[in-house]
Amino acid sequence: MQEKVARLGIVREKDMMYYVKDGAVWKVRRKQPGVPKGKPEKVADGGFEMDNNYIYFLDKAGDAARAKRAVGGQKRKKPAKKAKKPAKKAKKPAKKAKKQAKKRRR
């Protein structure tokens, strides 16, 4: 699960995305059509060192938290085996082809 790394109590603003980088919390305006790209702004310095085995994020209480990184992703279920379809029979030659073959023989 998650564990709190730093108690910051940040109040979130609408249309802003928050992320943790180098032990500090940053915010940037979310991408929207017709709006120019915003510049990141430092919100708070968490004062902690980051470990690559964890992902860091801002939780609902506005505190910096981390969770164990899922290396390799989740295991997938094996697909169900498909039932074999019966083999199709070879098509019989058309009647015209038979008649033409008989004419050639004569």
Backbone bond lengths (Angstrom), bond angles and torsions (degrees), N, CA, C in turn:
res aa  C-N    CA-C-N  psi(-1)  N-CA   C-N-CA  omega(-1)  CA-C   N-CA-C  phi
1 M - - - 1.443 - - 1.529 109.65 -
2 Q 1.319 116.58 -152.92 1.455 119.95 -177.83 1.516 110.92 -110.03
3 E 1.309 114.58 157.02 1.464 120.26 174.45 1.527 108.22 -136.04
4 K 1.323 115.85 142.25 1.462 120.37 -179.48 1.517 109.20 -76.25
5 V 1.311 115.05 137.55 1.458 121.10 -179.66 1.528 109.87 -104.35
6 A 1.333 116.68 -41.41 1.467 121.34 -179.57 1.522 109.02 -146.70
7 R 1.327 116.27 135.82 1.469 121.27 177.09 1.525 107.75 -90.45
8 L 1.331 115.31 110.41 1.465 120.67 -175.44 1.526 112.60 -114.75
9 G 1.336 118.24 -31.33 1.456 122.30 179.10 1.512 113.92 62.75
10 I 1.319 117.92 40.98 1.465 122.67 -179.05 1.530 109.42 -75.90
11 V 1.326 116.60 132.08 1.463 122.10 175.69 1.523 107.55 -92.37
12 R 1.318 115.13 124.79 1.468 119.96 -176.89 1.522 111.77 -77.67
13 E 1.326 115.00 146.41 1.460 121.95 174.85 1.521 108.85 -105.15
14 K 1.327 115.86 151.60 1.453 120.97 178.89 1.532 109.71 -68.19
15 D 1.319 117.36 146.50 1.469 125.24 178.05 1.528 113.10 64.53
16 M 1.311 118.03 23.31 1.464 121.90 176.49 1.526 108.94 -120.24
17 M 1.324 116.44 143.67 1.452 122.26 176.59 1.528 107.85 -109.93
18 Y 1.323 116.47 131.98 1.459 122.03 -178.20 1.520 109.92 -110.06
19 Y 1.335 116.90 140.64 1.458 121.23 177.88 1.525 109.46 -149.18
20 V 1.333 115.31 161.67 1.458 121.51 -179.36 1.520 108.25 -109.28
21 K 1.351 115.68 130.09 1.459 120.85 -179.16 1.526 107.77 -144.31
22 D 1.317 117.15 124.91 1.470 123.79 178.27 1.533 112.21 55.71
23 G 1.331 117.23 37.37 1.456 121.63 176.78 1.518 114.26 78.75
24 A 1.320 118.89 10.75 1.463 122.60 178.53 1.527 108.84 -125.81
25 V 1.325 116.87 153.98 1.460 122.06 178.79 1.523 108.40 -99.67
26 W 1.331 115.51 130.39 1.452 122.70 -178.23 1.518 109.10 -121.00
27 K 1.333 116.30 156.21 1.461 121.24 174.29 1.520 108.69 -132.90
28 V 1.339 114.76 150.69 1.458 121.70 178.88 1.525 107.24 -149.21
29 R 1.335 116.22 148.42 1.466 120.49 179.57 1.525 108.81 -66.98
30 R 1.333 116.16 137.63 1.466 120.80 178.29 1.517 110.37 -66.55
31 K 1.321 115.90 149.74 1.460 120.51 178.41 1.524 109.15 -69.44
32 Q 1.317 115.39 132.30 1.454 121.63 176.12 1.524 108.52 -140.77
33 P 1.322 117.12 147.44 1.471 118.99 -179.04 1.522 111.38 -63.40
34 G 1.311 115.65 134.03 1.455 121.55 176.80 1.521 114.62 82.57
35 V 1.335 117.68 -0.79 1.464 121.31 -179.98 1.527 107.98 -110.52
36 P 1.331 118.60 132.76 1.467 119.52 -179.84 1.535 111.78 -66.36
37 K 1.314 114.74 155.33 1.457 121.25 -178.74 1.531 109.83 -64.44
38 G 1.345 116.32 134.05 1.455 120.68 -178.82 1.520 111.95 -86.95
39 K 1.342 116.33 161.75 1.462 121.22 177.70 1.521 108.98 -97.24
40 P 1.330 118.20 139.60 1.465 120.57 178.82 1.526 111.31 -64.12
41 E 1.331 115.05 146.31 1.455 121.32 179.97 1.532 108.01 -131.06
42 K 1.321 116.92 131.62 1.451 121.45 -179.25 1.528 108.97 -75.17
43 V 1.335 116.51 126.89 1.457 121.87 -177.53 1.530 110.92 -95.48
44 A 1.335 116.20 -49.02 1.467 120.28 -178.27 1.512 110.02 -153.59
45 D 1.317 115.76 152.06 1.463 121.65 175.89 1.523 107.07 -97.78
46 G 1.332 117.01 116.75 1.464 121.37 -176.31 1.510 113.01 -74.00
47 G 1.317 117.39 -29.90 1.452 121.48 179.80 1.517 113.47 71.15
48 F 1.311 117.94 33.27 1.463 121.48 177.21 1.512 109.43 -131.19
49 E 1.323 115.43 159.67 1.454 121.35 180.00 1.522 108.88 -98.68
50 M 1.321 116.99 138.32 1.462 121.00 -176.33 1.530 111.26 -92.24
51 D 1.342 115.01 145.36 1.463 123.26 179.54 1.528 107.59 -115.49
52 N 1.337 117.88 135.54 1.465 121.43 -176.99 1.526 113.66 -69.79
53 N 1.322 118.56 -12.08 1.458 121.34 179.23 1.529 111.99 -82.31
54 Y 1.331 117.70 -1.99 1.458 122.63 -178.33 1.521 110.62 -128.18
55 I 1.345 115.67 154.94 1.456 120.72 169.92 1.522 107.27 -104.78
56 Y 1.316 116.92 140.19 1.459 122.34 -176.05 1.522 109.25 -112.05
57 F 1.337 116.69 141.15 1.456 121.69 -177.51 1.519 109.76 -155.85
58 L 1.323 115.79 171.35 1.460 122.74 177.20 1.529 107.17 -98.55
59 D 1.339 118.13 120.40 1.466 120.32 -177.60 1.524 111.57 -83.47
60 K 1.340 117.09 -177.85 1.462 121.76 -175.25 1.523 112.89 -61.98
61 A 1.331 117.23 -30.93 1.463 121.24 -179.30 1.526 111.83 -79.86
62 G 1.332 117.84 -4.03 1.459 121.48 -179.55 1.511 113.13 84.61
63 D 1.334 116.92 18.95 1.462 122.16 179.09 1.525 109.79 -105.04
64 A 1.330 116.02 153.51 1.465 120.30 176.79 1.521 108.13 -76.69
65 A 1.338 116.12 131.58 1.460 121.68 -179.40 1.516 108.78 -135.31
66 R 1.339 115.17 165.45 1.457 119.40 177.57 1.517 109.53 -140.04
67 A 1.331 115.41 155.41 1.453 122.79 177.90 1.521 108.05 -138.67
68 K 1.313 116.43 150.50 1.463 121.92 -179.03 1.526 109.13 -61.13
69 R 1.317 116.01 131.85 1.466 121.62 -179.90 1.522 109.33 -73.32
70 A 1.310 117.18 133.28 1.462 122.47 178.56 1.526 108.11 -85.95
71 V 1.318 117.03 90.39 1.453 121.74 -178.74 1.526 108.70 -76.37
72 G 1.300 116.50 126.56 1.460 120.55 179.76 1.510 112.98 88.59
73 G 1.313 119.28 -4.36 1.459 122.21 177.45 1.516 112.52 76.99
74 Q 1.310 115.81 -172.61 1.454 121.67 179.84 1.513 110.08 -90.78
75 K 1.333 115.28 152.47 1.452 119.35 177.84 1.516 109.27 -74.57
76 R 1.314 115.75 139.87 1.457 122.07 -178.33 1.528 109.90 -93.16
77 K 1.334 114.51 153.72 1.459 119.00 173.86 1.515 108.38 -74.36
78 K 1.330 116.17 146.99 1.455 119.45 177.99 1.521 108.72 -74.10
79 P 1.331 117.49 137.85 1.469 119.30 -179.18 1.526 110.58 -66.97
80 A 1.320 116.75 146.15 1.461 122.07 179.45 1.527 109.07 -66.05
81 K 1.322 115.24 143.24 1.460 119.27 179.58 1.521 109.48 -73.05
82 K 1.332 115.97 135.67 1.450 121.19 -179.15 1.527 109.81 -84.15
83 A 1.341 116.35 142.85 1.462 121.17 177.36 1.527 108.54 -72.08
84 K 1.327 115.50 140.72 1.463 119.50 -179.61 1.520 110.12 -74.89
85 K 1.329 115.88 136.81 1.458 121.18 177.31 1.533 108.17 -85.57
86 P 1.345 117.32 146.10 1.473 118.31 178.03 1.528 110.21 -65.35
87 A 1.320 115.48 146.37 1.463 120.97 -177.87 1.529 109.86 -65.75
88 K 1.330 117.30 140.31 1.455 121.60 179.65 1.523 109.30 -79.65
89 K 1.333 115.05 142.35 1.463 119.99 178.59 1.517 109.21 -80.43
90 A 1.326 116.02 151.71 1.458 120.91 179.26 1.521 109.17 -68.85
91 K 1.319 116.16 141.75 1.454 120.62 -179.12 1.522 109.66 -74.22
92 K 1.318 114.70 145.61 1.458 119.87 176.83 1.525 108.35 -78.41
93 P 1.344 117.56 146.95 1.461 119.21 179.27 1.529 110.62 -64.09
94 A 1.280 116.64 149.99 1.469 121.98 -178.88 1.521 110.62 -66.15
95 K 1.353 116.36 155.09 1.466 121.24 -177.76 1.519 111.30 -64.57
96 K 1.333 117.70 -37.44 1.460 120.76 179.23 1.514 110.54 -60.53
97 A 1.312 117.14 -41.11 1.461 120.80 -179.33 1.525 109.88 -63.26
98 K 1.352 117.14 -37.67 1.470 119.85 178.96 1.533 110.67 -65.37
99 K 1.330 116.54 -43.26 1.470 120.71 -178.81 1.526 110.33 -64.00
100 Q 1.324 116.98 -42.88 1.445 120.51 -179.98 1.531 110.64 -64.63
101 A 1.309 117.11 -36.97 1.463 120.59 178.93 1.524 110.53 -65.13
102 K 1.358 117.70 -38.48 1.462 121.30 178.74 1.520 110.96 -66.03
103 K 1.351 116.65 -40.22 1.477 120.86 -179.87 1.518 110.27 -63.77
104 R 1.315 117.57 -38.72 1.457 121.41 -178.37 1.519 110.90 -65.91
105 R 1.326 116.44 -35.03 1.452 120.77 -179.08 1.541 111.67 -65.82
106 R 1.312 118.25 -31.64 1.459 121.98 -176.21 1.463 113.28 -73.16
